[in-house]
Structure formats: structure tokens, C-alpha cells
Amino acid sequence: MHIDVLDFAPAPAHRGVFARLRGAIARRVAESREYSRIFNELMKLDRREMDELGIGPADFDAIARGTYRR
């Protein structure tokens, strides 16, 4: 009985799928870091600064996500 050596390299069609998946994960990680950075900066604001900007703590999530509208 003879056993052939198998090629475990992904087929060319699948390489694009993995590259897109890797890119999507990298974007999600970058977005998460940016959200955290913005949210943490907003948490440093005191009441006077928030009043001057016309925002409150309830607005922080929308601001950090980039969906805030006045």
C-alpha cells in the first residue's frame, strides 16, 4: 500500500477569504482601540467642560462610536 503526500496548502480561492478575514479582524481591533481611546478621553472631562461642549455622560458612547448627532 502506497500513501501519497498530501498538500495542505489552502486552495487559491480560499486565500482571498483568509486575507479578507484577517483584514476584517485587524479593522475591528483598530476600531475598538480608537473607541476606547476616545471614551477614556471623554471620561476625563469635568462637568464644566461637558457643559461648555453641550454634552453629557450619556452622550459618550455615541461620540466614541462616531454616531453622535445634536
N, C-alpha and C positions, 0 to 999 in steps of 0.2 A: 504494500500500500504506500502510495506516494502522496505527501501533503504539500501543496503549493504554498509559497509565501504570500500572505495577503497584504494588500496595500491599504493601510488605514488612513491615508491622506484624504481629507474631505474632497468631494467632487467639486469641480469648478463652480457649479451652480450654487453650492452651499457656501462658498467663501464669501459671496456678497451678503448673504444672510447674517453670517457671523460678524462681518465688518459693520453692518448696519446696527446689529445688536450692541456691539462694543461701543459704537458711536452714540447710541441712544443712552446707554448706561453712563458714559462719560458726560453727556449733556445733563442728565438728571443729577449726577453728583455735583457738577458745577452750579446748577440752578439751586440745589439745596444749600450749598455753601454760601451763595450770594444771598439767598433768603435769610439765612442765619446771621450773616454779617449785617444786613440792613436792619433786621428785627432787633438785634443786640444794640445797634446804634440808637434806634428809637427808644429802647428801654432806658437809655442814659438821660433822656430828656426830662427836665423837671416840669412842673405844672405851668409855670410862667412861659417857658419855651413852647410848650404844646399850645397854650392859649394864643401866643403870637402867630403860630403856624396855622391855627384853626383846626387842630386835630386833637384826638384823644386816644387813650389806650385801646379803645375798641376799634380804632382805625388801623392799628399797627399791622395786623395780618394782611389786610388788603393792600396797604402801602408796600409791604415787603414782597408781596406776590405781583405787584405791578397792576393791580386791578382797581385801585382806589379812584373814585370819582367824587367830585364835590357837587 
